Amino acid sequence: MDFIFFFLGYVGLFSVVALVVLISPASPLLTKLVDKTKDLSLRIIHMLIPGVILRCGQTSLYYVFYTRNHVMQLAFGGLVMGGNAILMRDILPLLYIFEPDENHLLLPMLFLFTNAAAFHLSCSVDAGRVTPQNVAVLASRYQADGMIYKEGTECSTCKLVKPPRSKHCSICNHCVHRFDHHCIWINNCVGAGNLRFFLPFLLTLLAMVINGAVMGTRAMMLYTQHLKLMDSGYVDPHSGQVLPITVPVLIQHLFMQHPRSVFLVSSLLMLAVLLGLFTVYHSYLLLNNQTTNERYKISALATTHSTHTRENSIKLTSSSGSCTSNGKTSGSSNGTSRNNGHITCNNRTTSVSNGCGLESKTMSKCQPDTNTAGPHSEGVFKVNNNVEFPRDEKQKLSCDDIYLFYDKGFLLNVKEVFLPWSGLKWKTAGKKNFVVTKKKQKRQ
């Protein structure tokens, strides 16, 4: 029975850690928790392991996870081939013994080769690299939302104006159009160019995992029924009595008789849950025309602005002729006040937060201070001299607006993923200069 408790503890710990790692990038709070746990673990490791070994391990991990290499591709191929080898050697013979008339080989081979094809295309097809030759065309694909994607933002590495929904990948060292994430398993970014192959790769991999778990479970059930193991008993080592067999004892017995098959089935069941959640998540992104990068940015943006709102929001005051912001007020004789030299108000001002932007509601006339010079002195509320919010509510977007900014409906969203370059005018695109020239750099 010690084996069962050890195995269940391993499964539970693996599931919790995997779920936290999977979900944490979408939640800044979980990200902070994971970072703190990681820092604590690293401190303990530095205390227990010599520095020479740590430096070698860090160099190896950096090469595997932060550079383009084929290590994880080979590891994925080894895992897939190893699982199929166990299936062929241990599970299929049992199935053909107990059910010789059925074809047990068709589905495994079908899922294996379709997944291999999708994996090859995900690895080899360009994810959507932004170059000086195609940047003008890609920039015309989407409109900038003004918050997470701003018009005219330049990539400091590529020296190109980044098209909306693009991001610079530090591992691939170039900007990727409609960037989702960098996948170490395919040694490539997931972007506009290969997302249409990455999704079938996930679906076929999930189908292959579920099929393997079902076939292995079915083989163990047929083996149990054939030998009538549930009708037998076992000798309790503590009391010496013969007791009816239970499910934990049966699992332990099957593990002793068929260790590879039971280990494969248990591993595939855990992997099916995690891979299923990951596939559902990417299907949700597909249906809403979003990317992992965008959801993370929006979540971080909401958290950042909530913090700014709590710390820097304009406080309501009942006394007329004064405005208070950040606890600092400067009054004047004519019933107006100047807040950090940016806003002059009469009477009082209230503010509420919508999660992503600061929405100011004035009880009376409130306008920018015309005595303050600067590029942000007209039509902009500036809080704490750092965070700027549009004065016009029509120019302001909430979190819900950003989430739905690129959503065009089910059919068009699917079309953009599987036909990413349709509708783009490659030959007639404008010849706008998206490359930062050396003269412009010198002027800057």
C-alpha positions as CSV (number, residue, x, y, z in Angstrom):
1,M,0.0,0.0,0.0
2,D,3.0,2.3,0.4
3,F,3.3,2.4,-3.4
4,I,-0.3,3.7,-3.8
5,F,0.2,6.6,-1.4
6,F,3.6,7.5,-2.9
7,F,2.2,7.3,-6.5
8,L,-1.0,9.4,-5.6
9,G,1.2,12.0,-3.8
10,Y,3.4,12.2,-6.9
11,V,0.4,12.6,-9.2
12,G,-1.1,15.3,-6.9
13,L,2.1,17.3,-6.6
14,F,2.8,17.1,-10.3
15,S,-0.8,18.3,-11.1
16,V,-0.6,21.2,-8.7
17,V,2.8,22.4,-10.0
18,A,1.8,22.0,-13.6
19,L,-1.5,23.9,-13.2
20,V,0.3,26.8,-11.4
21,V,2.9,27.0,-14.2
22,L,0.2,26.8,-16.9
23,I,-2.2,29.4,-15.4
24,S,0.3,31.8,-13.8
25,P,1.3,33.7,-17.0
26,A,-2.3,34.9,-17.3
27,S,-2.5,36.2,-13.7
28,P,0.0,38.8,-12.3
29,L,-0.8,37.7,-8.8
30,L,0.0,34.0,-9.5
31,T,3.1,35.2,-11.4
32,K,4.3,37.1,-8.3
33,L,3.7,34.0,-6.2
34,V,5.6,31.8,-8.6
35,D,8.5,34.3,-8.7
36,K,8.7,34.4,-4.9
37,T,8.6,30.6,-4.7
38,K,11.3,30.4,-7.4
39,D,13.5,32.9,-5.6
40,L,13.2,30.9,-2.3
41,S,14.0,27.7,-4.1
42,L,17.0,29.2,-5.7
43,R,18.3,30.4,-2.4
44,I,18.0,27.0,-0.9
45,I,19.7,25.4,-3.9
46,H,22.6,27.9,-3.7
47,M,23.1,26.9,-0.1
48,L,23.2,23.2,-0.8
49,I,24.9,22.8,-4.2
50,P,28.4,24.0,-5.0
51,G,28.8,27.0,-7.2
52,V,30.7,25.2,-10.0
53,I,27.8,22.7,-10.5
54,L,25.3,25.6,-10.3
55,R,27.1,27.5,-13.0
56,C,27.2,24.5,-15.3
57,G,23.5,23.9,-14.7
58,Q,22.6,27.5,-15.3
59,T,24.5,27.5,-18.6
60,S,22.8,24.4,-19.7
61,L,19.3,25.6,-18.8
62,Y,20.0,28.9,-20.5
63,Y,21.0,27.2,-23.7
64,V,18.0,24.9,-23.7
65,F,15.3,27.4,-22.7
66,Y,16.6,30.8,-23.9
67,T,18.3,30.0,-27.2
68,R,17.1,28.4,-30.4
69,N,18.1,24.8,-30.4
70,H,16.7,21.3,-31.1
71,V,17.0,19.8,-27.7
72,M,13.3,20.0,-26.8
73,Q,12.3,19.0,-30.2
74,L,14.4,15.8,-29.8
75,A,13.0,15.3,-26.3
76,F,9.4,15.6,-27.7
77,G,10.2,13.1,-30.4
78,G,11.7,10.7,-27.9
79,L,8.7,10.9,-25.6
80,V,6.3,10.3,-28.4
81,M,8.3,7.4,-29.8
82,G,8.8,5.9,-26.3
83,G,5.1,6.0,-25.6
84,N,4.2,4.4,-28.9
85,A,6.9,1.7,-28.3
86,I,5.3,0.8,-25.0
87,L,1.9,0.8,-26.7
88,M,3.2,-1.6,-29.4
89,R,5.2,-3.9,-27.1
90,D,2.9,-4.2,-24.1
91,I,-0.6,-3.0,-24.7
92,L,-1.4,-4.0,-28.3
93,P,-0.5,-7.7,-27.6
94,L,-3.0,-7.8,-24.7
95,L,-5.7,-6.2,-26.8
96,Y,-5.2,-8.6,-29.7
97,I,-5.2,-11.6,-27.3
98,F,-8.6,-10.7,-25.7
99,E,-10.2,-9.0,-28.8
100,P,-8.5,-10.4,-31.9
101,D,-11.2,-9.4,-34.3
102,E,-10.9,-5.6,-33.8
103,N,-8.4,-3.3,-35.5
104,H,-6.4,-1.7,-32.7
105,L,-3.7,-0.3,-34.9
106,L,-5.6,2.2,-37.1
107,L,-6.2,5.0,-34.7
108,P,-2.7,5.1,-33.1
109,M,-1.0,5.2,-36.5
110,L,-3.5,7.8,-37.8
111,F,-3.0,10.2,-34.8
112,L,0.8,9.6,-34.9
113,F,1.4,10.6,-38.5
114,T,-1.1,13.5,-38.5
115,N,0.5,14.8,-35.4
116,A,4.0,14.4,-36.9
117,A,2.9,16.4,-40.0
118,A,1.4,19.2,-37.9
119,F,4.5,19.2,-35.7
120,H,6.8,19.5,-38.7
121,L,4.8,22.4,-40.2
122,S,4.6,24.2,-36.8
123,C,8.4,24.0,-36.6
124,S,9.4,24.8,-40.1
125,V,6.8,27.4,-41.3
126,D,7.6,31.1,-40.7
127,A,5.7,32.3,-37.7
128,G,5.2,35.8,-39.3
129,R,8.6,37.5,-39.2
130,V,8.4,41.3,-39.6
131,T,11.0,42.5,-42.2
132,P,11.6,45.8,-44.0
133,Q,10.0,44.3,-47.1
134,N,6.6,43.3,-45.4
135,V,6.3,45.6,-42.5
136,A,4.1,48.1,-44.4
137,V,1.7,45.3,-45.5
138,L,1.5,43.8,-42.0
139,A,1.0,47.3,-40.5
140,S,-2.2,47.7,-42.5
141,R,-3.6,44.4,-41.2
142,Y,-4.8,45.6,-37.8
143,Q,-5.6,48.9,-36.2
144,A,-3.8,49.9,-33.1
145,D,-6.0,50.0,-30.0
146,G,-4.0,52.8,-28.4
147,M,-3.3,51.1,-25.1
148,I,-1.4,47.8,-25.5
149,Y,-0.6,48.6,-29.2
150,K,0.3,52.2,-30.0
151,E,0.7,53.6,-33.5
152,G,4.3,54.3,-34.5
153,T,6.0,52.3,-31.8
154,E,9.5,51.4,-32.9
155,C,11.3,48.2,-32.0
156,S,14.6,49.1,-30.5
157,T,16.3,46.0,-31.8
158,C,14.9,45.5,-35.3
159,K,14.7,49.3,-36.0
160,L,11.3,48.9,-37.5
161,V,7.9,50.4,-36.6
162,K,6.1,47.5,-35.0
163,P,2.8,46.6,-36.7
164,P,-0.2,46.2,-34.3
165,R,-0.3,42.8,-32.5
166,S,3.4,42.2,-33.1
167,K,6.1,41.6,-30.5
168,H,9.8,41.2,-30.6
169,C,10.9,37.7,-29.5
170,S,14.2,37.8,-27.7
171,I,14.9,34.1,-28.4
172,C,14.3,34.3,-32.2
173,N,15.7,37.9,-32.3
174,H,13.1,39.4,-34.6
175,C,9.5,40.8,-34.4
176,V,6.7,38.4,-35.0
177,H,3.3,39.4,-36.5
178,R,0.3,38.5,-34.3
179,F,2.7,37.1,-31.7
180,D,1.2,34.5,-29.3
181,H,4.2,32.9,-27.5
182,H,7.5,31.2,-28.1
183,C,7.2,27.5,-27.9
184,I,10.3,25.6,-26.9
185,W,8.8,22.3,-28.1
186,I,8.7,23.4,-31.7
187,N,11.7,25.7,-31.4
188,N,9.7,28.4,-33.0
189,C,7.4,31.3,-32.2
190,V,3.6,30.8,-32.5
191,G,2.3,33.7,-34.6
192,A,0.1,34.5,-37.6
193,G,2.1,32.3,-40.0
194,N,2.0,29.0,-38.1
195,L,-0.9,29.2,-35.7
196,R,-3.0,27.4,-38.3
197,F,-0.6,24.4,-37.9
198,F,0.0,24.8,-34.1
199,L,-3.7,24.3,-33.3
200,P,-4.0,21.0,-35.3
201,F,-0.8,20.0,-33.6
202,L,-2.4,20.5,-30.2
203,L,-5.6,18.7,-31.2
204,T,-3.9,15.7,-32.7
205,L,-1.5,15.4,-29.7
206,L,-4.5,15.5,-27.3
207,A,-6.3,12.9,-29.4
208,M,-3.2,10.7,-29.4
209,V,-2.8,11.0,-25.6
210,I,-6.4,10.3,-24.9
211,N,-6.4,7.3,-27.3
212,G,-3.3,5.9,-25.7
213,A,-4.8,6.2,-22.2
214,V,-8.1,4.6,-23.3
215,M,-6.3,1.7,-25.0
216,G,-4.1,1.1,-22.0
217,T,-7.0,1.2,-19.6
218,R,-9.0,-1.1,-21.8
219,A,-6.1,-3.6,-21.9
220,M,-5.8,-3.6,-18.1
221,M,-9.5,-4.0,-17.7
222,L,-9.6,-7.0,-20.1
223,Y,-6.6,-8.5,-18.3
224,T,-8.4,-8.1,-15.0
225,Q,-11.7,-9.6,-16.2
226,H,-10.0,-12.5,-17.9
227,L,-8.1,-13.5,-14.8
228,K,-11.1,-12.6,-12.5
229,L,-8.8,-10.6,-10.2
230,M,-11.7,-8.7,-8.6
231,D,-13.1,-12.1,-7.4
232,S,-9.9,-13.1,-5.7
233,G,-8.3,-12.1,-2.5
234,Y,-5.0,-11.2,-1.0
235,V,-3.2,-11.9,2.3
236,D,-2.9,-8.9,4.6
237,P,0.7,-8.7,5.7
238,H,-0.2,-7.3,9.1
239,S,-3.0,-9.6,10.2
240,G,-2.3,-12.6,7.9
241,Q,-5.9,-12.9,6.9
242,V,-7.2,-13.3,3.4
243,L,-9.2,-10.1,2.4
244,P,-11.2,-9.3,-0.7
245,I,-9.1,-7.4,-3.2
246,T,-9.7,-3.7,-3.5
247,V,-9.0,-1.2,-6.2
248,P,-5.7,0.2,-4.7
249,V,-4.5,-3.4,-4.2
250,L,-5.5,-4.2,-7.8
251,I,-3.6,-1.2,-9.2
252,Q,-0.5,-2.1,-7.2
253,H,-0.8,-5.7,-8.5
254,L,-1.1,-4.5,-12.1
255,F,1.9,-2.2,-11.6
256,M,4.0,-5.1,-10.5
257,Q,2.9,-7.3,-13.4
258,H,2.8,-4.6,-16.1
259,P,4.8,-1.6,-14.8
260,R,5.4,0.1,-18.2
261,S,1.7,-0.1,-19.1
262,V,0.4,1.3,-15.8
263,F,3.0,4.0,-15.7
264,L,2.1,5.0,-19.3
265,V,-1.6,5.1,-18.6
266,S,-1.2,7.2,-15.4
267,S,1.1,9.6,-17.2
268,L,-1.2,10.0,-20.2
269,L,-4.2,10.6,-17.9
270,M,-2.3,13.5,-16.2
271,L,-1.1,14.8,-19.5
272,A,-4.5,14.6,-21.0
273,V,-5.9,17.0,-18.3
274,L,-3.1,19.5,-18.7
275,L,-3.0,19.3,-22.5
276,G,-6.8,19.5,-22.6
277,L,-6.8,22.7,-20.6
278,F,-4.1,24.2,-22.8
279,T,-6.0,23.2,-26.0
280,V,-9.3,24.7,-24.6
281,Y,-7.5,27.9,-23.8
282,H,-6.1,28.3,-27.3
283,S,-9.5,27.4,-28.8
284,Y,-11.0,30.2,-26.7
285,L,-8.3,32.6,-28.0
286,L,-9.1,31.5,-31.5
287,L,-12.9,32.2,-31.1
288,N,-12.2,35.6,-29.6
289,N,-9.4,36.6,-31.9
290,Q,-6.9,37.1,-29.1
291,T,-3.4,36.0,-28.3
292,T,-1.6,34.8,-25.1
293,N,0.6,37.9,-25.2
294,E,-2.4,40.2,-25.4
295,R,-4.3,38.6,-22.5
296,Y,-1.2,38.8,-20.4
297,K,-0.6,42.5,-21.3
298,I,-4.3,43.4,-20.6
299,S,-4.2,41.6,-17.2
300,A,-1.0,43.3,-16.2
301,L,-2.4,46.6,-17.5
302,A,-5.5,46.2,-15.3
303,T,-3.5,45.4,-12.3
304,T,-1.1,48.3,-12.9
305,H,-3.9,50.9,-13.4
306,S,-5.7,49.6,-10.3
307,T,-2.6,50.2,-8.3
308,H,-2.2,53.7,-9.7
309,T,-5.9,54.4,-9.0
310,R,-5.5,53.4,-5.4
311,E,-2.3,55.4,-4.9
312,N,-2.8,58.5,-7.2
313,S,-6.6,58.9,-7.6
314,I,-8.0,62.4,-7.1
315,K,-9.6,62.7,-3.7
316,L,-13.1,64.2,-3.3
317,T,-13.1,67.3,-1.1
318,S,-16.2,69.1,0.2
319,S,-14.6,72.5,0.4
320,S,-15.2,74.6,-2.6
321,G,-12.4,76.3,-4.5
322,S,-9.8,73.4,-4.0
323,C,-8.7,70.3,-5.8
324,T,-6.7,67.6,-4.0
325,S,-4.6,65.0,-5.7
326,N,-2.0,62.8,-4.0
327,G,-2.6,64.7,-0.9
328,K,-1.1,68.0,-2.3
329,T,-3.2,71.1,-2.9
330,S,-2.3,74.6,-3.9
331,G,-5.1,77.1,-3.6
332,S,-5.7,80.4,-5.3
333,S,-7.7,83.5,-4.5
334,N,-10.1,83.1,-7.4
335,G,-11.5,79.8,-6.2
336,T,-9.3,77.6,-8.4
337,S,-6.5,75.3,-7.6
338,R,-3.5,74.0,-9.6
339,N,-2.7,70.2,-9.2
340,N,0.9,69.7,-9.9
341,G,0.7,72.4,-12.6
342,H,-1.5,70.3,-14.9
343,I,-5.2,70.7,-14.0
344,T,-7.2,73.7,-12.9
345,C,-10.6,73.1,-11.5
346,N,-13.5,74.9,-10.0
347,N,-15.3,73.5,-7.0
348,R,-14.7,69.7,-6.8
349,T,-13.7,66.7,-8.8
350,T,-14.5,63.0,-8.4
351,S,-12.8,60.1,-10.0
352,V,-13.7,56.5,-10.5
353,S,-11.7,53.7,-12.1
354,N,-12.9,51.3,-14.7
355,G,-10.1,48.8,-14.2
356,C,-7.9,49.8,-17.2
357,G,-8.2,53.6,-17.4
358,L,-9.0,56.5,-15.1
359,E,-12.4,58.0,-15.7
360,S,-12.8,61.6,-14.4
361,K,-16.2,63.1,-13.7
362,T,-16.3,66.8,-12.8
363,M,-18.9,68.4,-10.7
364,S,-18.1,71.7,-12.5
365,K,-15.8,73.0,-15.1
366,C,-12.4,71.3,-15.1
367,Q,-9.7,72.0,-17.8
368,P,-6.0,71.7,-18.4
369,D,-3.8,74.4,-17.0
370,T,-2.9,76.7,-19.8
371,N,0.0,78.1,-17.8
372,T,1.8,74.8,-18.0
373,A,3.9,74.2,-21.0
374,G,4.7,70.8,-22.3
375,P,3.6,68.2,-24.9
376,H,1.0,66.7,-22.5
377,S,-0.6,69.9,-21.3
378,E,-3.6,69.9,-23.7
379,G,-6.6,67.5,-23.4
380,V,-4.8,65.1,-21.1
381,F,-5.2,64.4,-17.4
382,K,-1.7,63.5,-16.0
383,V,-1.6,61.8,-12.6
384,N,1.6,61.9,-10.6
385,N,3.5,63.1,-13.7
386,N,3.8,59.6,-14.9
387,V,0.5,58.1,-16.0
388,E,-1.5,59.8,-18.7
389,F,-5.1,59.3,-19.5
390,P,-7.1,60.7,-22.4
391,R,-9.5,63.5,-21.5
392,D,-12.0,62.6,-24.1
393,E,-14.0,59.6,-23.0
394,K,-14.5,58.5,-26.7
395,Q,-10.7,58.0,-26.9
396,K,-10.6,55.8,-23.8
397,L,-11.0,52.1,-23.8
398,S,-11.9,49.8,-20.9
399,C,-10.7,46.3,-20.3
400,D,-13.8,44.8,-21.9
401,D,-13.3,47.0,-25.0
402,I,-9.7,45.9,-25.3
403,Y,-10.7,42.2,-24.9
404,L,-13.1,42.6,-27.8
405,F,-11.2,45.1,-29.9
406,Y,-10.1,42.6,-32.5
407,D,-13.1,40.3,-32.2
408,K,-14.9,40.2,-35.6
409,G,-17.2,37.2,-35.1
410,F,-16.7,33.5,-35.3
411,L,-16.3,33.0,-39.0
412,L,-13.9,36.0,-39.5
413,N,-11.9,35.0,-36.5
414,V,-11.4,31.5,-37.8
415,K,-10.6,32.8,-41.2
416,E,-7.8,35.1,-39.8
417,V,-6.2,32.1,-38.2
418,F,-6.3,29.6,-41.0
419,L,-6.0,32.1,-43.9
420,P,-3.8,34.7,-42.2
421,W,-2.6,36.5,-45.4
422,S,-5.9,36.7,-47.2
423,G,-7.0,40.2,-48.1
424,L,-3.5,41.7,-47.8
425,K,-2.4,43.7,-50.8
426,W,1.2,42.7,-51.1
427,K,2.0,44.4,-54.4
428,T,0.0,47.6,-54.0
429,A,0.9,48.3,-50.4
430,G,2.0,51.8,-49.7
431,K,5.7,52.6,-49.6
432,K,5.6,54.3,-46.2
433,N,9.0,54.5,-44.5
434,F,8.8,52.1,-41.6
435,V,12.6,51.8,-41.2
436,V,14.3,54.1,-38.8
437,T,17.0,55.7,-40.8
438,K,20.4,56.7,-39.5
439,K,19.6,60.4,-39.9
440,K,16.5,60.1,-37.8
441,Q,18.4,58.2,-35.2
442,K,21.0,61.0,-35.1
443,R,18.2,63.6,-34.7
444,Q,16.7,61.6,-31.8
